């Protein structure tokens, strides 16, 4: 063993170990006192990065839950206001029903009903204009969709709620309409011909029952007398009568569509039918069908959806409605081009067909045909071509002429086709002069939509938001698709007709408000509340992950703390021993 005084390596070693133990003990005390395993980046750089990202996510989720809760409160505010609108509408309906009882009411009572209805309308407008969440108005149209008719000759009214085609409309735009099927009225043509026209005596007496209403017929009555009797009760039966060009009694439904059928029975043969209740024809009405483009969303509208809806009143799956006028009840014509010459043999030479027009967006598409192609080959070539099959369909008529039909109705489907080979029996028959497929109607701009929507940031990250569109429930926007040119704001029950129209308008307004409330309820339940539950689970799992990375395991840390305490005491004692070792050299000096 060497004996040195200037350098005590044993003491230095003991001192270094004591410093390390002291650092370890300090870290343990810090972790135990803070509860955190990572107090600074040096503790665990990678863990700190992960932990901070998780903390940011947890903060985002927490705020998203708060945002969703605020959105629920906003929806509840709007829904509560709409509930009161519903209450007012029910009151108005009761008053209209009372006013319609003209056999009992005098003018004073009816005017009182009208006054109360006017007051209810004012209340509905006030609710629409004053319902707010903070400073944001909810039901005046600024937080949702408002639709305006721009072509009153074709469309009498529009109602567009918060959803179109399952989507929230967020931008203003035009409403274009293509009627693909026009509505028709039900008709009933009796089989008896009145030889002398309206002046012909009935000859046979009895009873004719039209849609449940009995009409008494005397043998001495004329055909015109019967017509007058039927027309006198048309407001009840919904049916008018006249003689057709063959002097048969023709009954026609006042309303369009399949909901308004004509049922006729008679008590004896020969009154209006040669054989009792066996007409020449009894044709039910047809409901209108249309395709509408609202903003950038395309939806299908169907007439006569409700049990009492006219075939001119069309609705989509979201409850939006369009009321056609009789002028607008015209189906778009699909463009069709027919070759002027029938093809009876295979092509004698190669041939090129060129298609152009509105259907092809201002461009042209060419199709190469080969010598020997039959008509079946040509039809198959057109219908399988990638550039043509989505726009046209080819077929042959009974005369063997090639027929090309647009897949888009109306003017937008117009096209022309021309060949580079003269028309002949051994060609396509189209020829070198273009033949046009001319459609009409369709893509008719009938209105516009202004869109305002509420956006809720209910996700933890960027662009994780949901939109909600609230409708405009001011009186002029409600009940507007039942009676042409009338809305809830124009209800007048001072006449029997007005009272009955009022009932229809109020029923439609109730349906519209019900649709708005249903959309709100679905958004609250399926989007907001569901999202809050999901976020709650996400927050729980993220917090557990962040805790595993950053929080101190107290049990494990106490083990480390105890070890460091013991080592600290031992190290201090050993340092004292190491410091005393050089004193042994003095024994040698004392010799």
C-alpha positions in Angstrom: 0.0 0.0 0.0 1.4 3.4 -1.0 1.3 6.2 1.5 0.7 9.7 0.1 -0.4 13.0 1.6 -1.0 15.4 -1.4 -3.5 13.2 -3.3 -6.1 11.1 -1.4 -7.7 9.1 -4.2 -9.8 7.1 -1.8 -11.4 10.3 -0.5 -12.0 11.5 -4.1 -13.7 8.3 -5.0 -15.9 8.4 -1.9 -16.8 12.0 -2.6 -17.8 11.3 -6.2 -20.1 8.4 -5.0 -21.6 10.7 -2.4 -22.3 13.4 -5.0 -24.1 10.8 -7.2 -26.1 9.6 -4.3 -27.0 13.2 -3.4 -28.3 13.8 -6.9 -30.3 10.7 -6.9 -31.8 11.6 -3.5 -32.6 15.1 -4.7 -34.4 13.7 -7.8 -36.4 11.3 -5.7 -37.4 14.0 -3.3 -38.5 16.2 -6.3 -40.5 13.4 -7.8 -42.1 12.5 -4.6 -43.0 16.1 -3.7 -44.3 17.0 -7.2 -45.8 13.7 -8.1 -44.2 14.0 -11.5 -41.7 11.7 -13.0 -40.7 14.3 -15.6 -40.2 17.8 -14.1 -37.8 19.1 -16.8 -36.7 18.0 -20.2 -33.5 16.5 -18.9 -35.5 14.0 -16.9 -36.8 12.2 -20.1 -36.6 14.2 -23.4 -38.6 11.7 -25.5 -41.1 11.3 -22.7 -41.5 15.0 -22.4 -42.4 15.3 -26.1 -45.0 12.6 -25.9 -46.4 14.0 -22.7 -46.8 17.5 -24.0 -48.5 16.2 -27.1 -50.9 14.2 -25.0 -51.5 17.2 -22.7 -52.4 19.3 -25.8 -54.8 16.6 -26.9 -56.4 16.4 -23.5 -56.8 20.2 -23.4 -58.4 20.1 -26.9 -60.8 17.3 -25.9 -61.8 19.1 -22.7 -62.6 22.3 -24.7 -64.4 20.3 -27.4 -66.6 18.8 -24.7 -67.3 22.3 -23.4 -68.1 23.5 -26.9 -70.4 20.6 -27.5 -72.2 21.3 -24.2 -72.6 25.0 -25.3 -74.0 23.7 -28.6 -76.5 21.5 -26.8 -77.6 24.6 -24.8 -78.0 26.6 -28.1 -80.1 23.8 -29.6 -82.3 23.6 -26.5 -82.8 27.3 -26.7 -84.0 27.0 -30.4 -86.0 23.9 -29.7 -87.8 25.6 -26.8 -88.7 28.5 -29.0 -90.0 26.2 -31.7 -92.1 24.3 -29.0 -93.8 27.6 -28.3 -94.4 28.2 -32.0 -96.0 24.7 -32.1 -98.3 25.7 -29.3 -99.4 28.9 -31.1 -100.0 26.9 -34.3 -102.2 24.5 -32.4 -104.2 27.4 -31.0 -104.5 28.9 -34.5 -105.8 25.6 -35.9 -108.5 25.4 -33.2 -109.6 29.0 -34.0 -109.7 28.2 -37.8 -111.7 25.1 -37.1 -114.1 27.1 -35.1 -114.4 29.8 -37.8 -115.1 27.2 -40.4 -118.3 26.3 -38.5 -120.2 29.0 -40.5 -123.6 27.5 -39.8 -123.4 28.6 -36.2 -120.9 31.6 -36.1 -122.0 35.1 -36.7 -119.6 37.8 -38.1 -118.6 39.0 -34.6 -117.5 35.5 -33.6 -115.5 35.0 -36.8 -113.9 38.4 -36.5 -112.8 37.5 -33.0 -111.2 34.3 -34.3 -109.4 36.3 -36.9 -108.2 38.8 -34.3 -106.8 36.0 -32.1 -105.1 34.4 -35.1 -103.5 37.7 -36.0 -102.2 38.0 -32.5 -100.7 34.5 -32.7 -99.0 35.3 -36.0 -97.5 38.4 -34.4 -96.2 36.2 -31.5 -94.7 33.7 -33.9 -92.9 36.6 -35.7 -91.7 38.0 -32.4 -90.3 34.6 -31.4 -88.6 34.2 -34.8 -87.0 37.6 -34.6 -86.0 37.7 -30.9 -84.9 34.1 -30.1 -81.2 34.5 -29.4 -78.2 32.6 -27.8 -76.1 35.4 -26.6 -76.2 37.9 -29.4 -76.7 35.3 -32.1 -80.2 35.2 -33.6 -81.4 31.7 -34.2 -84.8 31.5 -36.0 -84.9 34.6 -38.3 -83.1 32.9 -41.2 -79.6 34.4 -40.4 -78.5 31.1 -38.9 -80.1 28.9 -41.5 -81.6 28.6 -44.9 -84.1 30.9 -46.5 -85.5 30.1 -49.9 -87.1 32.6 -52.3 -89.1 31.9 -55.5 -87.7 33.7 -58.5 -89.9 32.2 -61.2 -93.4 32.6 -59.9 -94.9 31.4 -63.2 -93.5 27.8 -62.6 -93.3 27.6 -58.8 -95.9 28.9 -56.3 -93.8 28.4 -53.2 -90.6 26.9 -51.7 -89.8 25.6 -48.3 -86.2 24.6 -47.6 -85.3 23.6 -44.1 -81.9 23.0 -42.5 -81.0 19.8 -44.4 -80.9 19.1 -48.1 -80.0 15.6 -49.2 -78.6 14.8 -45.8 -76.2 17.8 -46.0 -76.3 21.2 -44.4 -76.4 23.9 -47.1 -73.5 26.3 -46.3 -73.4 28.5 -49.4 -76.0 30.6 -51.2 -77.0 29.5 -54.7 -79.7 29.0 -57.2 -82.4 26.4 -57.1 -82.9 24.7 -60.5 -85.7 22.3 -61.2 -86.3 19.6 -63.8 -89.8 18.1 -63.8 -89.4 14.5 -65.0 -93.0 13.6 -64.6 -95.9 16.0 -64.8 -98.8 15.6 -62.4 -102.3 14.7 -63.7 -105.8 14.8 -62.4 -108.0 11.8 -61.9 -110.7 11.4 -64.5 -113.8 9.3 -64.8 -115.6 8.9 -68.2 -119.1 7.3 -68.0 -120.2 4.8 -70.7 -123.6 6.3 -71.5 -123.6 8.8 -74.4 -126.1 11.6 -74.2 -127.1 11.8 -77.8 -128.5 15.3 -77.8 -125.8 16.7 -75.6 -126.6 18.7 -72.5 -130.3 18.9 -73.2 -130.8 15.1 -73.3 -133.3 13.9 -70.8 -131.9 11.5 -68.2 -134.8 9.1 -68.8 -133.8 7.0 -65.8 -134.1 8.3 -62.3 -132.1 7.2 -59.2 -129.1 8.2 -57.2 -125.5 8.8 -58.3 -122.9 8.8 -55.5 -119.7 10.8 -56.2 -117.0 10.4 -53.6 -119.5 9.6 -50.9 -122.0 12.4 -51.7 -125.4 11.4 -53.1 -126.9 13.2 -56.1 -130.6 12.6 -56.7 -131.5 12.2 -60.4 -135.0 12.6 -61.8 -136.0 10.9 -65.1 -137.1 14.3 -66.3 -133.8 15.9 -65.6 -131.4 16.8 -68.4 -127.8 15.9 -68.6 -127.0 19.6 -67.8 -129.1 19.4 -64.7 -127.1 16.5 -63.5 -123.8 18.3 -64.3 -125.0 21.3 -62.3 -125.9 19.2 -59.3 -122.5 17.6 -59.3 -120.7 20.9 -59.7 -122.7 22.4 -56.9 -121.1 20.0 -54.4 -117.6 20.1 -56.0 -116.2 21.8 -52.9 -117.1 18.7 -51.0 -116.4 16.0 -53.5 -113.4 17.6 -55.1 -114.8 16.7 -58.5 -116.2 18.7 -61.5 -118.4 17.5 -64.3 -118.9 18.2 -68.0 -119.7 16.4 -71.2 -116.8 15.3 -73.3 -116.6 15.6 -77.1 -118.5 12.3 -77.4 -121.3 13.5 -75.0 -120.2 11.1 -72.2 -120.3 12.5 -68.7 -116.7 13.3 -67.7 -115.7 13.8 -64.1 -112.4 15.4 -63.3 -110.7 15.8 -59.9 -110.1 19.5 -58.9 -106.7 18.5 -57.4 -103.8 16.9 -59.0 -102.3 13.6 -58.0 -102.9 10.1 -56.8 -104.4 11.1 -53.5 -107.6 12.5 -55.1 -109.4 9.6 -56.7 -112.9 9.5 -58.1 -115.3 6.9 -56.8 -118.8 6.7 -58.4 -121.7 4.4 -57.9 -125.3 4.5 -59.2 -128.5 2.9 -58.2 -129.6 1.6 -61.6 -128.4 0.9 -65.1 -128.6 3.6 -67.6 -128.3 6.7 -65.4 -124.7 7.6 -66.4 -123.4 4.2 -67.4 -125.0 1.7 -69.7 -124.3 -0.9 -67.0 -124.4 0.5 -63.5 -121.0 1.6 -62.1 -119.1 0.4 -65.2 -117.5 3.4 -66.8 -115.6 3.7 -70.0 -112.5 4.7 -68.0 -111.6 5.6 -64.4 -108.0 6.8 -64.4 -106.2 7.8 -61.2 -104.1 11.0 -61.1 -100.4 10.9 -61.3 -98.0 12.8 -58.9 -95.3 15.1 -60.2 -91.6 14.0 -60.0 -88.7 16.3 -60.3 -85.0 16.6 -59.8 -83.8 19.8 -58.0 -80.3 21.2 -57.7 -80.1 23.3 -54.5 -76.8 25.0 -54.3 -74.5 22.1 -55.3 -76.7 19.3 -53.9 -79.0 17.3 -56.2 -82.1 15.8 -54.7 -85.3 14.0 -55.9 -88.7 15.5 -55.1 -91.9 13.5 -55.2 -95.5 14.8 -55.3 -98.4 13.7 -53.2 -96.3 12.4 -50.3 -98.7 13.4 -47.6 -102.1 11.7 -47.4 -103.9 15.0 -48.4 -101.1 16.5 -50.5 -101.7 17.6 -54.1 -99.6 15.9 -56.8 -98.2 19.4 -57.5 -96.8 19.6 -53.9 -93.5 17.8 -54.0 -91.3 16.8 -51.0 -87.8 15.3 -50.7 -86.6 12.9 -48.0 -85.6 15.8 -45.7 -89.1 17.3 -45.7 -88.3 20.2 -48.0 -91.2 21.1 -50.3 -91.9 22.7 -53.7 -95.3 23.7 -54.9 -95.6 23.8 -58.7 -98.0 26.0 -60.6 -100.0 24.5 -63.5 -97.6 26.2 -65.9 -94.6 24.7 -64.2 -96.3 21.3 -64.2 -94.6 20.4 -67.5 -92.2 17.5 -67.8 -88.9 18.1 -69.5 -88.6 16.4 -72.9 -85.7 14.1 -73.4 -83.6 14.6 -76.5 -83.7 11.8 -79.0 -82.1 11.5 -82.5 -83.3 8.9 -85.0 -81.4 7.9 -88.2 -83.3 8.8 -91.3 -82.4 5.5 -93.1 -82.7 2.0 -91.7 -79.6 -0.1 -91.7 -80.3 -3.4 -93.3 -76.8 -4.8 -93.8 -73.3 -4.5 -92.3 -71.2 -1.4 -92.9 -69.7 -1.2 -96.3 -66.9 1.1 -95.2 -65.3 2.4 -92.1 -67.4 5.2 -90.5 -66.9 7.8 -87.9 -69.8 9.2 -85.8 -69.2 12.6 -84.1 -71.3 13.7 -81.1 -71.6 17.3 -79.8 -74.0 19.7 -78.1 -75.0 20.8 -74.6 -74.9 17.2 -73.4 -71.2 17.1 -74.1 -70.3 20.4 -72.6 -69.3 22.2 -75.8 -66.9 19.5 -76.8 -67.2 16.7 -79.3 -66.7 12.9 -79.0 -65.9 10.7 -82.0 -66.6 7.0 -82.3 -64.8 4.9 -85.0 -66.8 2.1 -86.6 -65.3 -0.7 -88.7 -66.3 -2.2 -92.1 -68.6 -5.2 -91.4 -70.1 -3.9 -88.2 -73.8 -4.8 -87.9 -76.3 -2.6 -86.3 -76.1 -4.7 -83.1 -72.3 -4.1 -83.1 -72.8 -0.3 -83.5 -75.4 -0.2 -80.7 -73.0 -2.1 -78.4 -70.1 0.2 -79.4 -72.0 3.3 -78.4 -73.4 1.8 -75.2 -70.0 0.6 -74.0 -67.9 3.6 -75.0 -66.5 5.2 -71.8 -67.1 8.8 -73.1 -70.7 8.1 -74.4 -72.3 5.5 -72.1 -72.9 8.0 -69.3 -74.6 10.4 -71.6 -76.6 8.6 -74.2 -78.1 5.2 -74.9 -78.4 3.6 -78.4 -81.2 1.3 -79.6 -83.2 0.4 -82.8 -86.8 1.2 -83.5 -89.3 -1.2 -85.0 -88.3 0.0 -88.5 -84.7 -0.8 -88.0 -83.6 2.9 -87.6 -80.8 3.7 -85.1 -82.2 5.7 -82.2 -79.9 7.6 -79.8 -81.5 9.0 -76.6 -80.0 11.4 -74.1 -79.8 10.3 -70.5 -80.4 13.9 -69.3 -83.8 15.4 -69.7 -84.4 19.0 -70.9 -82.3 21.5 -72.8 -79.1 20.3 -71.0 -79.5 17.0 -72.8 -79.6 18.4 -76.3 -77.0 16.9 -78.7 -76.4 16.3 -82.4 -74.7 13.4 -84.2 -73.2 13.4 -87.7 -71.4 10.7 -89.8 -68.6 11.0 -92.4 -70.5 8.5 -94.6 -73.7 9.3 -96.6 -76.9 7.6 -95.3 -77.5 4.3 -96.9 -78.8 0.8 -96.1 -75.2 -0.4 -95.6 -74.3 2.6 -93.2 -75.5 3.7 -89.8 -78.2 5.7 -91.7 -77.2 9.0 -89.9 -75.6 10.6 -92.9 -73.4 13.7 -93.4 -76.0 16.2 -92.3 -76.2 16.4 -88.5 -79.3 15.1 -86.9 -80.3 16.8 -83.6 -81.7 15.3 -80.5 -83.7 18.3 -79.1 -85.0 18.3 -75.6 -87.0 21.0 -73.9 -87.5 22.2 -70.4 -85.4 21.1 -67.5 -82.7 22.9 -65.5 -85.2 25.7 -64.9 -83.9 28.2 -62.4 -87.0 28.7 -60.1 -85.5 30.1 -56.9 -82.5 31.0 -54.8 -81.4 30.0 -51.4 -79.5 32.1 -48.9 -77.5 30.1 -46.4 -76.2 30.8 -43.0 -75.1 28.0 -40.7 -73.8 27.5 -37.2 -70.4 25.8 -37.0 -69.5 24.0 -33.8 -65.8 23.0 -33.1 -66.6 19.7 -31.3 -63.3 17.9 -32.1 -59.9 18.1 -30.5 -58.1 19.0 -33.7 -58.4 21.4 -36.6 -61.3 21.1 -39.0 -63.2 18.8 -36.7 -66.5 20.7 -36.7 -70.2 20.1 -37.4 -72.6 22.5 -39.0 -76.2 23.1 -38.2 -78.7 25.1 -40.2 -81.7 26.6 -38.4 -84.8 27.5 -40.5 -86.6 30.7 -40.8 -89.9 30.5 -38.9 -91.3 33.9 -39.6 -94.9 33.6 -40.6 -94.3 34.4 -44.3 -92.1 31.3 -44.5 -94.5 28.9 -43.0 -97.4 27.0 -44.6 -96.4 28.4 -48.0 -96.6 25.2 -50.1 -100.3 24.3 -49.8 -102.4 27.1 -51.2 -100.8 29.1 -54.0 -99.7 32.6 -53.1 -100.7 32.1 -49.4 -98.7 31.6 -46.3 -99.3 31.6 -42.5 -98.9 35.4 -42.6 -101.9 35.8 -45.0 -104.4 33.5 -43.2 -107.9 34.9 -43.2 -110.7 32.9 -41.6 -113.5 35.5 -42.2 -114.9 33.4 -45.1 -115.7 29.7 -45.2 -113.1 29.1 -48.0 -110.5 31.1 -46.1 -111.1 29.1 -42.9 -110.7 25.8 -44.7 -107.6 27.1 -46.5 -106.3 28.3 -43.1 -106.6 24.8 -41.7 -104.5 23.4 -44.6 -101.9 26.2 -44.2 -101.6 25.7 -40.5 -101.3 21.9 -40.8 -98.5 22.5 -43.3 -96.8 25.0 -40.9 -97.1 22.4 -38.1 -95.5 19.8 -40.3 -92.7 22.2 -41.3 -91.9 23.2 -37.7 -92.1 19.5 -36.7 -89.4 18.8 -39.3 -87.2 21.6 -37.9 -87.6 20.3 -34.4 -86.8 16.8 -35.5 -83.6 17.9 -37.2 -82.6 19.8 -34.0 -83.4 16.7 -31.9 -81.4 14.4 -34.2 -78.5 16.8 -34.2 -78.5 17.1 -30.4 -78.8 13.4 -29.8 -76.9 11.8 -32.6 -74.2 14.4 -33.1 -73.6 16.5 -30.0 -74.5 14.1 -27.1 -73.0 11.1 -28.9 -69.8 13.1 -29.5 -69.6 14.2 -25.9 -69.8 10.6 -24.8 -67.0 9.7 -27.2 -64.9 12.6 -26.1 -65.3 11.6 -22.5 -63.9 8.1 -23.2 -61.1 9.7 -25.3 -60.2 12.0 -22.5 -60.1 9.2 -20.0 -57.7 7.1 -22.2 -55.5 10.1 -23.1 -55.2 11.0 -19.5 -54.2 7.5 -18.6 -51.6 7.5 -21.3 -50.2 10.9 -20.2 -50.1 9.8 -16.6 -48.1 6.6 -17.4 -45.5 8.8 -19.2 -45.3 11.7 -16.8 -46.6 10.9 -13.3 -44.4 9.4 -10.6 -44.9 5.8 -9.5 -44.9 6.6 -5.8 -44.2 3.0 -4.6 -41.2 2.5 -7.0 -39.9 6.0 -6.2 -40.0 5.3 -2.4 -37.8 2.2 -3.0 -35.3 4.4 -4.8 -35.6 7.2 -2.1 -34.9 4.7 0.7 -31.9 3.3 -1.1 -30.5 6.7 -1.7 -31.0 7.7 2.0 -29.0 4.6 3.1 -26.3 5.2 0.6 -26.1 8.9 1.6 -25.5 7.9 5.3 -23.0 5.2 4.3 -21.2 7.5 1.8 -20.9 10.3 4.4 -19.3 7.9 6.9 -16.9 6.5 4.4 -15.8 9.9 3.2 -14.9 10.7 6.8 -12.9 7.5 7.0 -11.1 8.2 3.6 -10.3 11.8 4.8 -8.5 10.4 7.9 -6.3 7.8 6.1 -3.4 10.3 5.3 -3.0 10.9 9.1 -1.4 7.4 9.3 1.7 8.9 7.6 2.4 10.9 10.9 3.2 7.6 12.6 6.2 7.2 10.2 7.3 10.7 10.9 7.2 10.2 14.7 9.6 7.2 14.1 
